[in-house]
Amino acid sequence: MNSLFSPLTFNRGPAMKNRFMLAPLTNQQSHEDGVCSEDEHNWLVKRAEGGFGLTMTCAAHVQAEGKGFSGQLGIFSDAHLPGLTRLAKTIKSNDSLAIVQLYHGGMRCPAEVIGMPPLCPSDNEKWGARAMTTAEVEAMIEAFICAGVRAERAGFDGVELHGAHGYILAQFLSDEINHRDDQFGGSLANRQRPMLDVIQGIRERCGKDFMIGVRLSPERFGMKLQEVVQLADHLMQNELIEFLDMSMWDVFKIPEDGASRGKTLLAYFTELDRKGVRLGVAGKLRTPDEMKRAMDEGVDWVMLGRAAILHHDFPNRVNTDNNFTPIDLPVTAEHLMNEGLSPAFVDYMKNWKGFVQGNDGFVDNDVILNS
């Protein structure tokens, strides 16, 4: 397991003490105005205390109209700074990098949550969303940049842009969803413009050591594998970011696109010339052996969701016990609360099939646990 416990350096920012990152997990624990709650604070700090080399927040929305779920962390107002500042300081005091994931739900923001029809690159009848004007797209880009600046003011080491799972940056990337005819639609170069403009803006307004990461989905949500590979290659070749986080649902799966099935989905990204960009992966990594296998296949770090929910000190346990095996599902609500989940977070996990004892759930927990 030595590869999991060696330090990892980046082009900017501090080094990670090991190769374990906490995934950005939806948990519905914050206050409705986006202020970081004591429950949110404690959940994250407990993972930093448990040995994670990098602790990432859940998706923090950058505009009020980008809120995707109740109890979501916010970073669109200076009113959020006190809670975020305290959170960053405490995470870092435990020798863990502190990263905020920046998010806008776009068409996936429930109207009842945001009090208005959701926004989308183009009109979308299925989601009841209306097309954004060019000025609204520019305002959204500016909101992401301002959120990055706010994260730096709060003391975080960096941010991750949520460009996966069908949220707004991914909606712009998808030619199935984005039918615009302005500078933000049409070619892949235009569709990736919002993400690249955000990266450029954060670079220009934040310090030279402030870290930027990006999360991408290689499939589903209107994503085309070859286009995602092209974007990943562009980010790496130009060293626009410090780390790329690929959310794959199953790290070792074969591509769903029949024409791309000559190798694993992961191989499309590990084979890229990364230059100084670090590559990590999330998806069904439950046991230390599975994490070691992912490292052996060429990633720089592993991102844990379910494993981190079940054991706040997963890295420390692996480090002290080569035979450590995580607890089997389902688990009791009491177990989860002992691991630092609040009652609200436990109630959220009851929605997932086979996760909490005595609850059938209605969402397959193999589909997605991340925000």
C-alpha positions as CSV (number, residue, x, y, z in Angstrom):
1,M,0.0,0.0,0.0
2,N,3.0,2.3,-0.1
3,S,1.7,4.1,-3.2
4,L,-1.3,5.2,-1.3
5,F,0.8,6.9,1.4
6,S,3.4,8.7,-0.6
7,P,3.1,12.5,-0.8
8,L,1.7,14.1,-4.0
9,T,2.9,17.5,-5.3
10,F,1.1,19.8,-7.6
11,N,2.1,22.6,-10.0
12,R,0.6,25.1,-7.5
13,G,-0.2,24.9,-3.8
14,P,0.9,22.6,-1.0
15,A,1.5,18.8,-1.4
16,M,-0.9,16.2,-0.2
17,K,0.5,13.9,2.6
18,N,-1.1,10.9,1.0
19,R,-3.2,9.9,-2.0
20,F,-6.7,9.9,-0.4
21,M,-9.2,12.7,-1.3
22,L,-12.6,13.0,0.2
23,A,-15.2,13.1,-2.5
24,P,-17.6,16.1,-2.6
25,L,-20.7,14.5,-1.2
26,T,-24.3,15.8,-1.2
27,N,-25.5,15.8,2.4
28,Q,-28.2,18.4,3.0
29,Q,-26.6,19.5,6.3
30,S,-26.1,23.3,5.8
31,H,-28.5,26.1,6.5
32,E,-31.0,27.0,3.8
33,D,-29.3,30.3,3.2
34,G,-26.1,28.5,2.3
35,V,-24.3,29.2,5.6
36,C,-22.1,26.4,6.7
37,S,-23.7,24.6,9.7
38,E,-22.1,23.0,12.7
39,D,-23.1,19.6,11.3
40,E,-21.5,20.4,7.9
41,H,-18.3,21.6,9.7
42,N,-18.1,18.6,11.9
43,W,-18.6,16.1,9.1
44,L,-15.8,17.5,7.0
45,V,-13.4,18.1,9.9
46,K,-13.8,14.6,11.1
47,R,-12.6,13.3,7.7
48,A,-9.6,15.6,7.9
49,E,-8.9,14.3,11.3
50,G,-9.3,10.7,9.9
51,G,-6.3,11.1,7.6
52,F,-7.6,12.3,4.3
53,G,-4.8,14.2,2.5
54,L,-7.4,16.5,0.8
55,T,-10.8,17.3,2.2
56,M,-13.3,18.6,-0.3
57,T,-16.6,20.2,0.5
58,C,-19.9,19.2,-1.0
59,A,-21.0,21.2,-4.1
60,A,-21.2,24.8,-3.0
61,H,-23.5,26.9,-5.2
62,V,-22.1,30.0,-6.8
63,Q,-25.5,31.7,-7.4
64,A,-28.8,31.6,-5.5
65,E,-30.5,30.4,-8.7
66,G,-27.9,27.6,-8.9
67,K,-29.0,25.8,-5.8
68,G,-29.6,22.2,-6.5
69,F,-31.0,20.8,-3.2
70,S,-32.1,21.8,0.2
71,G,-29.5,22.3,2.9
72,Q,-26.8,23.0,0.3
73,L,-23.6,24.9,1.2
74,G,-23.3,28.3,-0.5
75,I,-20.4,30.4,-1.6
76,F,-22.3,33.2,-3.5
77,S,-22.3,35.8,-0.7
78,D,-19.8,37.3,1.7
79,A,-22.3,36.2,4.4
80,H,-20.9,32.7,3.8
81,L,-17.3,33.7,4.6
82,P,-17.3,33.3,8.4
83,G,-18.4,29.7,8.3
84,L,-16.1,28.9,5.3
85,T,-13.1,30.6,6.9
86,R,-13.5,28.6,10.1
87,L,-13.9,25.4,8.0
88,A,-10.8,26.0,6.0
89,K,-8.7,26.8,9.0
90,T,-9.8,23.6,10.9
91,I,-9.3,21.3,7.9
92,K,-5.8,22.7,7.3
93,S,-4.9,22.4,11.0
94,N,-5.3,18.6,10.6
95,D,-2.7,18.5,7.8
96,S,-5.3,18.1,5.1
97,L,-5.7,20.3,2.0
98,A,-8.9,22.3,1.9
99,I,-10.8,22.5,-1.4
100,V,-14.3,23.9,-2.2
101,Q,-16.2,22.4,-5.0
102,L,-17.9,25.2,-7.0
103,Y,-21.3,24.3,-8.5
104,H,-24.4,25.5,-10.4
105,G,-27.2,23.0,-11.0
106,G,-28.6,24.7,-14.1
107,M,-31.6,22.8,-15.4
108,R,-31.4,20.4,-12.5
109,C,-32.2,23.0,-9.9
110,P,-35.8,22.3,-8.6
111,A,-38.1,25.2,-9.2
112,E,-39.5,24.7,-5.7
113,V,-36.0,25.2,-4.2
114,I,-34.9,28.3,-6.2
115,G,-38.3,29.9,-6.6
116,M,-38.1,30.2,-10.3
117,P,-37.9,28.1,-13.5
118,P,-34.4,26.6,-13.7
119,L,-31.9,27.9,-16.2
120,C,-30.2,25.9,-19.0
121,P,-28.0,26.6,-22.0
122,S,-31.1,26.0,-24.1
123,D,-34.8,25.6,-23.5
124,N,-35.4,22.1,-22.0
125,E,-38.9,20.9,-21.8
126,K,-38.1,17.8,-19.8
127,W,-36.7,19.8,-16.9
128,G,-39.0,22.8,-17.4
129,A,-35.9,25.0,-17.9
130,R,-35.5,28.1,-20.0
131,A,-32.5,29.1,-22.1
132,M,-30.1,31.6,-20.5
133,T,-29.5,34.9,-22.3
134,T,-25.9,35.7,-23.2
135,A,-25.8,38.2,-20.4
136,E,-27.0,35.5,-17.9
137,V,-24.2,33.1,-19.1
138,E,-21.6,35.8,-18.6
139,A,-23.1,36.5,-15.1
140,M,-22.9,32.8,-14.3
141,I,-19.2,32.7,-15.4
142,E,-18.5,35.8,-13.3
143,A,-20.3,34.2,-10.3
144,F,-18.0,31.1,-10.5
145,I,-14.9,33.4,-10.6
146,C,-16.1,35.5,-7.7
147,A,-16.7,32.2,-5.7
148,G,-13.2,31.2,-6.4
149,V,-11.9,34.6,-5.1
150,R,-14.2,34.1,-2.0
151,A,-12.8,30.6,-1.4
152,E,-9.3,32.1,-1.4
153,R,-10.3,34.8,1.0
154,A,-11.7,32.2,3.3
155,G,-8.3,30.4,3.3
156,F,-9.0,27.4,1.1
157,D,-6.1,26.0,-0.8
158,G,-8.1,25.9,-4.0
159,V,-11.4,25.0,-5.8
160,E,-12.8,22.3,-8.0
161,L,-15.2,23.2,-10.8
162,H,-18.0,20.7,-11.0
163,G,-18.2,20.0,-14.7
164,A,-19.7,16.6,-14.3
165,H,-23.0,14.8,-13.6
166,G,-25.2,17.0,-15.9
167,Y,-24.9,20.2,-13.9
168,I,-24.5,23.6,-15.7
169,L,-20.9,23.4,-16.9
170,A,-21.6,19.9,-18.2
171,Q,-24.9,21.1,-19.8
172,F,-22.8,23.6,-21.8
173,L,-20.4,20.8,-22.8
174,S,-23.2,18.6,-24.1
175,D,-24.3,19.1,-27.7
176,E,-27.5,17.1,-26.8
177,I,-28.4,19.8,-24.3
178,N,-26.7,22.9,-25.6
179,H,-28.2,24.1,-28.9
180,R,-27.0,27.7,-28.6
181,D,-25.8,29.7,-31.7
182,D,-23.8,32.3,-29.8
183,Q,-20.2,32.1,-28.6
184,F,-21.2,29.5,-26.0
185,G,-22.7,26.9,-28.4
186,G,-22.0,24.9,-31.5
187,S,-18.4,23.7,-31.6
188,L,-16.7,22.0,-28.7
189,A,-14.4,25.0,-28.4
190,N,-17.5,27.2,-27.9
191,R,-19.3,24.7,-25.6
192,Q,-16.2,24.5,-23.3
193,R,-15.8,28.2,-23.3
194,P,-17.7,28.8,-19.9
195,M,-15.4,26.4,-18.1
196,L,-12.2,27.8,-19.6
197,D,-13.3,31.4,-19.0
198,V,-13.9,30.5,-15.3
199,I,-10.4,28.9,-15.1
200,Q,-8.8,32.0,-16.7
201,G,-10.7,34.4,-14.5
202,I,-9.8,32.6,-11.3
203,R,-6.1,32.5,-12.4
204,E,-6.1,36.2,-13.0
205,R,-7.8,37.2,-9.7
206,C,-6.3,34.7,-7.3
207,G,-2.8,34.1,-6.0
208,K,-0.1,32.2,-7.9
209,D,-0.4,29.2,-5.5
210,F,-4.2,28.9,-5.5
211,M,-5.2,25.5,-6.9
212,I,-7.8,24.7,-9.5
213,G,-9.3,21.3,-10.2
214,V,-12.0,20.1,-12.6
215,R,-14.4,17.2,-12.2
216,L,-15.6,15.6,-15.4
217,S,-17.9,12.7,-16.3
218,P,-16.7,10.7,-19.3
219,E,-20.2,9.3,-20.1
220,R,-23.9,9.8,-19.5
221,F,-25.6,13.2,-19.1
222,G,-25.1,13.9,-22.8
223,M,-21.3,13.5,-22.6
224,K,-19.4,12.0,-25.5
225,L,-16.3,10.1,-24.5
226,Q,-14.1,11.4,-27.2
227,E,-15.1,15.0,-26.5
228,V,-14.4,14.6,-22.8
229,V,-11.0,13.1,-23.7
230,Q,-10.3,16.1,-26.0
231,L,-11.2,18.5,-23.1
232,A,-9.1,16.6,-20.6
233,D,-6.1,16.6,-23.0
234,H,-6.5,20.4,-23.6
235,L,-6.5,21.0,-19.8
236,M,-3.5,18.9,-19.4
237,Q,-1.4,19.9,-22.3
238,N,-1.8,23.6,-21.4
239,E,-1.5,22.9,-17.7
240,L,-4.6,25.0,-17.0
241,I,-5.4,23.2,-13.8
242,E,-3.6,21.3,-11.0
243,F,-5.8,18.2,-10.9
244,L,-8.5,16.5,-13.0
245,D,-11.1,14.4,-11.1
246,M,-12.8,11.8,-13.3
247,S,-16.1,10.6,-11.9
248,M,-16.7,7.2,-13.5
249,W,-19.3,5.4,-11.2
250,D,-17.1,2.3,-11.7
251,V,-13.4,2.9,-12.0
252,F,-12.7,-0.4,-13.8
253,K,-15.7,-0.4,-16.2
254,I,-15.6,-0.7,-20.0
255,P,-17.0,2.3,-22.0
256,E,-20.7,2.2,-22.8
257,D,-20.0,3.3,-26.3
258,G,-19.5,0.1,-28.3
259,A,-17.0,1.8,-30.6
260,S,-14.7,2.6,-27.6
261,R,-14.6,-0.8,-25.9
262,G,-11.1,-1.8,-26.9
263,K,-9.8,-0.7,-23.4
264,T,-11.1,0.4,-20.1
265,L,-12.8,3.8,-19.6
266,L,-10.0,4.7,-17.2
267,A,-7.3,4.0,-19.8
268,Y,-8.5,6.8,-22.1
269,F,-7.3,9.2,-19.4
270,T,-4.3,7.5,-17.8
271,E,-2.8,7.2,-21.3
272,L,-2.9,11.0,-21.9
273,D,0.3,13.0,-21.5
274,R,-0.6,14.8,-18.3
275,K,2.4,17.1,-18.1
276,G,2.1,18.5,-14.5
277,V,-1.6,17.9,-14.1
278,R,-2.5,15.2,-11.5
279,L,-5.2,12.7,-12.4
280,G,-7.6,11.1,-9.9
281,V,-10.7,8.9,-10.0
282,A,-13.9,8.1,-8.2
283,G,-16.2,5.2,-8.6
284,K,-16.9,2.1,-6.5
285,L,-13.6,2.2,-4.7
286,R,-14.5,0.4,-1.5
287,T,-11.5,-1.7,-0.4
288,P,-7.8,-0.9,0.0
289,D,-7.0,-3.5,-2.7
290,E,-9.4,-1.8,-5.2
291,M,-7.7,1.5,-4.4
292,K,-4.2,0.0,-4.9
293,R,-5.4,-1.5,-8.2
294,A,-6.5,2.0,-9.4
295,M,-3.1,3.4,-8.4
296,D,-1.4,0.6,-10.3
297,E,-3.4,1.4,-13.4
298,G,-1.9,4.9,-13.4
299,V,-3.9,7.4,-11.4
300,D,-2.2,9.8,-9.0
301,W,-4.9,9.7,-6.2
302,V,-8.2,8.1,-5.3
303,M,-11.4,9.9,-4.3
304,L,-13.6,8.1,-1.7
305,G,-17.3,8.6,-1.3
306,R,-19.1,5.6,0.3
307,A,-15.9,4.4,2.0
308,A,-15.5,7.8,3.6
309,I,-19.1,7.9,4.7
310,L,-18.7,4.5,6.4
311,H,-15.3,5.2,8.0
312,H,-14.3,8.8,8.8
313,D,-10.7,7.5,9.4
314,F,-10.5,5.2,6.4
315,P,-6.9,6.4,5.5
316,N,-5.7,6.0,9.0
317,R,-7.2,2.5,9.3
318,V,-5.5,1.4,6.1
319,N,-2.2,2.9,7.2
320,T,-2.2,0.9,10.5
321,D,-3.8,-2.3,9.4
322,N,-2.8,-3.9,6.1
323,N,-5.8,-6.3,6.4
324,F,-8.4,-3.6,7.1
325,T,-11.8,-4.4,5.5
326,P,-14.6,-1.8,5.5
327,I,-17.9,-2.6,7.1
328,D,-20.5,-4.3,4.9
329,L,-23.7,-2.6,3.8
330,P,-26.3,-2.0,5.0
331,V,-25.2,-0.3,8.2
332,T,-27.2,1.1,11.1
333,A,-28.1,4.8,11.5
334,E,-26.3,4.7,14.8
335,H,-23.1,3.6,13.0
336,L,-23.4,6.5,10.6
337,M,-24.0,9.0,13.3
338,N,-20.9,7.7,15.2
339,E,-19.0,8.4,12.0
340,G,-20.0,12.1,12.1
341,L,-23.1,12.1,9.9
342,S,-25.9,14.4,11.3
343,P,-29.5,13.2,11.4
344,A,-30.2,15.1,8.2
345,F,-27.4,13.4,6.4
346,V,-28.5,10.0,7.7
347,D,-32.0,10.7,6.5
348,Y,-30.6,11.5,3.0
349,M,-28.7,8.3,3.0
350,K,-31.9,6.4,3.7
351,N,-32.9,7.2,0.2
352,W,-30.2,5.0,-1.2
353,K,-31.0,1.3,-1.7
354,G,-29.3,-1.1,0.6
355,F,-27.3,1.6,2.6
356,V,-29.1,2.1,5.9
357,Q,-30.6,-0.9,7.7
358,G,-34.4,-0.9,7.8
359,N,-34.8,1.4,4.9
360,D,-35.5,0.2,1.3
361,G,-34.5,3.5,-0.4
362,F,-35.5,4.4,-3.9
363,V,-32.2,5.4,-5.6
364,D,-29.6,2.8,-6.6
365,N,-26.5,3.7,-4.7
366,D,-24.3,2.5,-7.6
367,V,-25.7,5.3,-9.7
368,I,-24.2,8.2,-8.0
369,L,-23.2,9.3,-4.5
370,N,-21.5,12.5,-5.4
371,S,-23.0,15.9,-5.6
